[in-house]
Amino acid sequence: MKNKRLITGLFIFFIFVIPFIVSGCARVATEHKALKSGKNILIIGLSADATNLIGNMAADAPTAEVTSQIYDGLVRYNRNFKIVSDLAKSWKITTGGRTITFYLHRHVLWQDGHPFTARDALFTYHLMINPNTPTAYSGDYLKVKKAETIGKYIFQVTYKKPYAPALASWGLSILPRFLLRGKDLLTTKLRSHPIGTGPYEFYKWIHGYEIILKANPHYFRGAPRIKEIIYRIVPDLSSMFLMLKSGGIDYMGLTPIQYTYESSGKKFRMEFKKYLHLSLSFTFLGYNLLDPLFKSVKVRQALSYAINKKEIIKGSLFGLGRHCYGPYMPGTYYYDGNVKKYRYNPEKALALLGEKGWWLKNGRLTKDGSRFKFSILTPQGNPERLSAAEIIQQNLKKIGIKVNIRVMEWTSLISEFIMKKRFQTVLLGFTITPDPADASSMFSGNEIVPKGLNFTSFDDPVINRLFKKARSTFNLKLQRKYYFKIQKLLALASPYTYLYVPQAMPVVKSTIKGIKPAPAGIGYNIRRWYFKSFD
């Protein structure tokens, strides 16, 4: 019966689903060719839709990607993760690191023609510290003692105490005062029709399908060379890959199986250029510490021992990743590889669980008559994470734990489950930023706030104090000492089971030029990319 059902399912898939995908790809390819006939358009594949288009109001990667083209910050990171000028042409740090004075570019225009001034920066600051603002990033700005404008083009902030991440924090999107003043950020039309100062301006958003941006002809650094960007939303990466090969997409991230086995032919190598670099992210299984099942440190440590990370990297990533032991990029200045490592050891896992009253009997792990079981939530459109969840499911089954996997649409997962803490565990990834202080948003007790990134509700007073000390000194060696201690304590506390750092595998149409790989990847200078035919 099972084999018959499987054969029937495969029949339906190949007879009905494949033709639908192929015909859809053909339709999109036709649209794409029509659009690009005599036009200069870059189509980028996104596996999930944005949640809104006001910079600073969302923490998901698709929103960050799109809004990074629409808005500018006062500063930004360059290709080597060095802080450089953006809307601020220069700055001066005084009073022992407590005061930053930003000297802004003149003649910058918002995309509707209004002039940009220091009042917009001041307005953005006030917006970020307003308790009614739905943002996960207020912490950096609540440390400011005083913010003021000095004339039209000077913005100055003074902190209560020296704050090491201060300068980097002003890479946030600066928002238009004249459009948002007095508006409700949950209902304003700028959530879906934004106006910024960035290189691309908003044109159209068809939810769940595409977001279209057009080059800003008045961009203060010069108009982008590619005149239009279309973010095409395709949750299924297999369908996205078919669209890439049929001409419906120009740029996407490959899956390990696509990179290793499906993109090695001569024709593909002629039409596309593949890149490979360590991703600026880590993937983890996060525990809801409000759930009684995961309150015990020994239980969380046991689960980390019971999960075979090596098998996940080999089976899910085809070896295109590396082990992860904390929230910092391996090999960087602040990364400590000498922390407690939970190498696969199911016997050790069972011993720790036994200390908390969980015993394996007849293939079931039970305590007081109740079975150890839980659910993993993970977003759709990421086959590696789904595969990792399935390996975790099988690993834990070996010690009598029942795991259910629930794959969910991205925006619903974030807004209805994670942010409302309606989950037991989640299998997700976080971006690793160049600023080590950013990890506090995930692990500091002060960040257990609505819509915050510390959705596991992890709170350790010692770690909280160490984050505070690390942020209060400009001495890099001392910072490193504090962050090393934090990593050791996080490894012991195990609010996450760290799984892997994946390789990034972007692929781009070979007719696109101007790409310069760097530690920041390839997309950091997308505004300088161009099509060979439009050179």
C-alpha positions in Angstrom: 0.0 0.0 0.0 2.8 2.4 0.9 4.6 1.7 -2.4 1.4 2.1 -4.3 0.8 5.5 -2.6 4.3 6.6 -3.4 4.0 5.6 -7.0 0.7 7.4 -7.3 2.3 10.5 -5.7 5.2 10.4 -8.1 2.8 10.0 -11.0 0.8 13.1 -9.9 4.1 15.0 -9.4 5.5 14.2 -12.9 2.2 14.4 -14.8 0.8 17.5 -13.2 3.4 19.4 -11.1 6.4 19.3 -13.4 4.5 20.6 -16.5 3.0 23.3 -14.3 6.5 24.4 -13.1 7.9 24.2 -16.6 5.0 26.1 -18.2 5.3 28.6 -15.4 9.0 29.0 -16.0 8.4 29.3 -19.8 5.8 32.0 -19.1 8.1 33.9 -16.7 11.0 33.5 -19.2 8.8 35.0 -21.9 7.9 37.9 -19.6 11.5 38.3 -18.7 12.6 38.5 -22.3 9.9 40.9 -23.1 10.8 43.1 -20.2 14.5 43.0 -21.0 14.1 43.6 -24.7 16.1 46.9 -24.9 16.0 47.3 -21.2 18.5 47.1 -18.4 16.9 44.9 -15.7 18.3 42.6 -13.1 16.0 39.9 -11.7 17.0 38.5 -8.3 15.4 35.4 -6.8 14.2 35.7 -3.2 12.9 32.6 -1.3 10.5 34.7 0.9 8.6 37.9 0.7 9.5 41.0 2.6 7.4 41.7 5.7 7.3 45.5 5.3 9.5 48.1 3.5 10.3 50.6 6.3 13.9 50.1 7.2 14.6 49.2 10.8 11.1 47.8 11.4 11.8 44.2 10.5 14.5 41.7 11.3 14.2 39.2 8.4 16.7 38.8 5.6 14.4 39.5 2.6 13.2 42.8 4.1 16.8 43.8 4.9 17.9 42.9 1.3 15.2 45.0 -0.4 15.4 48.0 2.0 19.2 48.2 1.8 18.7 49.4 -1.8 16.0 52.0 -0.9 17.6 53.6 2.2 21.0 54.9 3.3 22.5 55.1 6.7 24.9 57.8 8.1 27.7 55.2 7.7 28.0 51.7 6.2 30.3 48.8 6.0 32.5 48.4 2.9 33.7 45.3 1.1 36.2 44.6 3.9 33.8 45.3 6.8 35.4 48.7 7.5 33.0 51.5 8.5 33.0 54.2 5.8 30.9 57.3 5.0 27.4 57.2 3.6 25.0 60.1 4.2 27.6 61.4 6.6 30.6 62.5 4.6 32.7 62.5 7.8 32.5 62.4 11.6 34.4 63.3 14.7 34.5 61.4 17.9 35.2 63.4 21.1 34.8 63.5 24.9 36.5 60.2 25.4 34.4 58.4 22.8 31.0 59.6 24.2 30.2 62.2 21.5 29.9 61.6 17.7 29.5 64.6 15.4 28.3 63.7 11.9 28.9 66.1 9.1 26.3 65.3 6.4 26.4 65.4 2.7 24.7 68.5 1.3 22.3 68.3 -1.7 21.1 64.8 -0.9 17.5 64.4 -2.0 14.7 62.0 -0.9 13.4 60.0 -3.8 10.4 62.4 -4.1 12.6 65.4 -4.4 12.5 66.8 -0.9 16.0 67.8 0.6 17.6 65.5 3.2 18.8 67.3 6.3 20.0 66.6 9.8 16.4 66.8 11.1 15.7 63.5 9.3 18.5 61.8 11.3 17.2 63.3 14.5 13.7 62.2 13.7 14.9 58.6 13.0 16.7 58.6 16.4 13.5 59.7 18.2 11.5 57.1 16.3 13.9 54.3 17.4 13.6 55.2 21.1 9.8 55.6 21.0 8.3 52.6 22.9 5.5 52.5 20.3 7.9 51.8 17.4 7.8 48.2 16.3 11.5 47.5 16.1 14.0 45.1 17.5 16.9 47.6 17.4 16.0 50.2 20.0 18.7 49.2 22.5 21.6 50.9 20.7 19.7 54.3 20.7 18.4 54.2 24.3 22.0 54.6 25.4 22.2 58.1 23.8 22.0 60.8 26.5 21.4 63.7 24.0 20.8 64.0 20.3 20.7 67.3 18.4 21.1 69.1 15.1 23.6 71.8 14.6 22.4 73.7 11.6 21.0 71.8 8.6 23.8 69.4 8.0 25.4 68.5 11.3 23.9 65.8 13.6 25.5 65.1 17.0 24.9 62.4 19.6 26.3 62.2 23.1 26.2 58.9 25.0 25.8 58.4 28.8 28.9 56.3 28.8 31.5 55.2 26.2 29.7 52.8 23.9 31.9 50.8 21.5 29.2 49.9 18.9 28.0 53.5 18.7 29.4 54.4 15.3 28.4 51.2 13.6 24.8 51.6 14.9 24.3 54.6 12.7 24.3 52.4 9.7 20.5 52.1 10.3 18.1 53.3 7.6 17.5 57.1 7.9 13.8 57.7 7.5 12.0 60.8 6.1 10.7 63.1 8.8 8.3 65.0 6.6 6.5 61.8 5.6 6.5 59.8 8.8 6.1 62.5 11.5 2.9 61.8 13.5 2.1 58.6 11.5 1.3 55.2 12.8 4.1 52.9 11.6 1.8 49.9 11.6 -0.7 51.5 9.1 1.3 54.1 7.2 1.4 53.6 3.4 5.2 53.8 3.5 5.2 50.2 4.8 4.4 49.2 1.3 5.4 52.3 -0.7 8.7 53.5 0.8 10.7 56.6 0.1 14.4 56.8 0.9 17.6 58.4 -0.3 19.2 55.2 -1.6 20.3 54.1 -5.1 17.0 52.5 -6.0 13.5 53.8 -5.5 10.3 51.8 -5.0 8.1 51.1 -8.0 5.7 48.2 -7.3 5.1 45.3 -4.8 2.9 42.4 -5.7 2.8 40.5 -2.4 4.1 37.0 -2.7 5.2 37.5 -6.3 7.7 40.4 -6.9 9.1 43.7 -5.7 10.2 46.1 -8.4 12.8 48.9 -7.8 14.0 51.5 -10.3 17.3 53.3 -10.3 17.3 56.6 -8.5 18.4 59.1 -11.2 19.2 61.7 -8.5 21.2 59.4 -6.2 23.9 61.5 -4.6 26.7 59.0 -5.4 25.6 58.7 -9.0 22.7 56.7 -10.5 23.2 52.8 -10.5 24.3 51.3 -13.8 21.4 48.7 -13.8 18.2 50.7 -14.2 15.8 48.3 -12.6 15.8 45.5 -10.0 13.1 42.9 -9.8 13.0 40.7 -6.7 11.1 37.6 -7.8 9.7 35.7 -4.8 9.9 31.9 -5.4 9.7 29.9 -2.1 10.7 26.7 -3.8 14.4 26.7 -4.7 14.0 24.0 -7.3 11.5 26.1 -9.1 13.8 29.1 -8.8 16.7 27.1 -10.3 14.5 26.1 -13.3 13.6 29.8 -13.7 17.3 30.7 -13.6 18.2 28.2 -16.4 15.2 29.3 -18.5 16.1 33.0 -18.2 13.5 34.1 -15.7 16.1 35.0 -13.0 19.6 36.4 -13.2 20.9 36.0 -9.7 20.2 33.6 -6.9 21.8 31.5 -4.2 22.2 27.9 -5.1 21.5 24.9 -2.8 24.4 22.5 -2.2 22.9 19.9 -4.5 22.4 22.5 -7.2 26.0 23.8 -6.8 27.6 20.3 -6.7 25.6 18.3 -9.2 23.2 20.4 -11.2 25.3 23.3 -12.4 28.5 21.7 -13.6 27.7 21.3 -17.3 29.6 23.2 -20.0 26.5 25.1 -21.1 25.7 26.2 -17.6 29.3 27.4 -17.0 29.1 29.4 -20.2 25.9 31.1 -19.2 26.5 31.6 -15.5 29.2 32.4 -13.1 29.3 30.6 -9.7 30.9 31.9 -6.5 31.7 30.1 -3.2 32.5 31.7 0.1 31.7 31.1 3.8 28.3 32.6 4.5 27.9 35.4 7.0 25.4 33.4 9.0 25.0 30.5 11.3 22.2 27.9 11.5 20.9 26.7 14.8 18.1 24.9 16.7 16.7 27.4 19.2 14.8 26.4 22.3 11.9 28.2 23.8 13.1 28.5 27.4 9.6 29.3 28.6 8.6 25.8 27.7 9.0 23.5 30.8 10.6 20.8 28.6 13.7 23.0 27.9 14.2 24.9 31.2 16.9 22.5 32.3 20.5 23.2 31.1 21.2 19.5 31.2 18.3 18.7 28.9 19.5 21.2 26.4 23.1 19.9 26.6 21.8 16.4 26.1 20.0 17.4 22.9 23.2 19.0 21.6 25.1 15.7 22.3 22.3 13.7 20.6 22.4 15.7 17.4 25.0 14.6 14.8 26.2 17.9 13.4 28.8 16.1 11.2 26.0 14.1 9.6 24.0 17.3 9.0 26.9 19.0 7.2 27.6 15.9 5.1 24.0 15.0 4.4 22.3 18.4 4.1 25.1 20.5 2.8 27.1 17.9 0.8 30.1 19.1 2.9 29.6 22.7 1.9 29.7 24.1 5.4 31.6 23.9 8.6 31.0 23.3 12.3 29.6 26.2 14.3 30.2 26.6 18.1 28.9 30.1 18.7 27.4 33.3 17.2 30.6 34.6 15.6 32.3 33.9 12.3 35.0 31.2 12.6 38.5 32.6 12.1 37.6 36.2 13.0 39.1 38.2 15.8 36.2 37.7 18.2 35.6 34.0 17.6 36.6 31.6 20.3 36.9 28.0 19.0 38.0 26.7 22.5 34.5 26.4 24.0 32.6 23.3 25.1 31.8 21.2 22.0 28.9 18.8 21.9 30.3 16.1 19.6 27.8 13.4 18.8 27.5 11.1 21.8 24.0 9.6 22.3 25.2 7.7 25.4 26.2 10.9 27.1 22.9 12.5 26.1 21.0 9.7 27.7 23.1 9.9 30.9 22.3 13.6 31.2 18.6 13.1 30.5 18.6 10.3 33.2 19.9 12.9 35.7 16.7 14.9 35.1 14.4 11.8 35.4 14.1 10.9 31.7 14.6 7.1 31.0 14.6 5.1 27.9 12.3 2.1 27.9 10.9 0.1 24.9 12.3 2.8 22.5 10.5 5.7 24.3 12.1 8.3 26.5 9.6 9.0 29.3 9.3 10.8 32.7 6.5 10.2 35.1 4.6 8.4 32.3 4.9 11.3 29.8 6.9 10.9 26.6 9.6 13.4 25.6 8.3 14.9 22.4 8.4 18.3 20.7 8.0 20.2 17.4 10.6 21.9 15.2 9.3 24.9 13.2 11.3 25.9 10.2 10.5 28.2 7.2 9.6 26.8 3.7 11.9 27.3 0.8 15.1 26.1 2.5 15.7 22.4 1.7 19.0 22.3 3.7 17.2 23.3 6.9 14.4 20.8 6.2 16.9 18.1 5.6 18.8 19.1 8.8 15.5 18.9 10.7 14.9 15.4 9.4 18.3 14.3 10.4 17.7 15.8 13.9 14.4 13.9 14.0 16.1 10.6 13.2 19.0 11.3 15.6 16.6 11.9 18.5 14.4 9.0 17.6 17.4 6.8 18.4 17.2 7.9 22.1 13.5 7.7 22.3 12.5 11.3 21.6 9.6 12.0 19.2 10.1 15.0 17.0 7.5 16.6 14.7 8.6 18.9 11.9 6.4 21.8 10.8 7.4 23.8 7.7 5.8 27.2 7.6 5.4 30.2 5.3 8.0 32.8 6.4 6.0 35.8 7.4 3.5 33.7 9.3 6.3 31.8 11.1 7.9 35.1 12.3 4.8 37.1 13.2 2.4 34.5 14.5 4.7 32.0 16.1 8.2 33.2 16.9 7.5 36.7 17.9 4.5 35.5 20.0 6.6 32.7 21.5 4.2 30.1 20.2 6.9 27.5 19.5 8.9 24.8 21.2 12.0 24.9 19.0 12.9 26.6 15.7 15.5 25.8 13.1 16.7 29.1 11.7 19.7 31.1 10.7 21.1 34.4 11.9 23.3 36.8 10.0 26.7 37.3 11.6 27.5 41.0 11.5 31.0 42.5 11.8 30.1 44.1 15.1 30.4 41.5 17.9 28.0 43.5 20.1 25.1 42.6 17.9 25.0 39.1 19.4 23.6 40.7 22.5 20.3 41.2 20.7 20.0 37.4 20.7 21.3 36.6 24.1 20.9 39.5 26.4 18.1 39.5 28.9 17.6 43.2 28.2 16.5 42.2 24.7 13.5 40.1 25.8 11.1 42.5 24.4 8.1 42.4 21.9 9.4 41.7 18.4 12.9 41.3 19.8 15.5 38.8 18.5 15.9 37.1 21.9 12.8 35.1 21.2 14.2 32.1 23.2 13.9 34.3 26.3 17.5 33.5 27.4 18.5 35.5 30.4 21.8 35.1 32.3 22.9 37.9 34.6 26.6 37.2 34.2 26.4 37.2 30.4 24.3 40.4 30.5 27.1 42.1 32.5 29.8 40.9 30.2 27.9 42.3 27.1 27.6 45.6 29.0 31.4 45.6 29.8 32.3 44.7 26.2 30.2 47.6 24.8 31.7 50.1 27.3 35.3 49.8 26.2 37.2 50.7 23.0 40.1 48.5 24.0 39.9 45.7 21.4 41.9 43.2 23.5 39.6 43.8 26.4 36.5 43.5 24.2 37.9 40.2 22.9 38.4 38.9 26.5 34.8 39.7 27.3 33.4 38.1 24.1 35.5 35.0 24.7 33.9 34.6 28.2 30.5 35.1 26.7 31.0 32.4 24.1 32.2 29.9 26.8 29.2 30.7 29.0 26.8 30.5 26.0 28.2 27.1 25.1 27.6 25.8 28.6 24.1 27.3 28.9 23.0 26.0 25.4 20.0 28.2 24.6 20.8 27.0 21.0 22.2 23.9 19.5 24.6 25.4 17.0 24.6 23.4 13.8 26.7 24.9 11.0 28.0 27.9 9.1 26.9 27.2 5.5 28.8 28.1 2.4 27.2 30.9 0.3 26.8 29.8 -3.3 25.6 32.7 -5.4 25.3 32.3 -9.1 25.0 35.2 -11.6 24.3 35.5 -15.3 27.6 35.7 -17.1 26.5 38.8 -18.9 26.5 40.8 -15.7 29.8 42.5 -15.0 31.3 44.7 -12.2 31.2 41.9 -9.6 34.2 42.0 -7.2 34.2 39.2 -4.7 35.3 40.3 -1.2 35.0 39.2 2.4 31.5 40.8 2.4 30.5 38.5 -0.5 29.5 39.8 -3.9 26.2 41.7 -3.4 27.7 44.7 -1.4 28.4 46.7 -4.6 25.3 45.7 -6.7 24.8 49.4 -7.5 27.9 49.2 -9.6 27.0 46.0 -11.5 26.2 46.3 -15.2 25.1 44.2 -18.1 27.8 43.7 -20.8 25.3 44.7 -23.5 24.8 48.0 -21.8 28.5 48.8 -21.2 
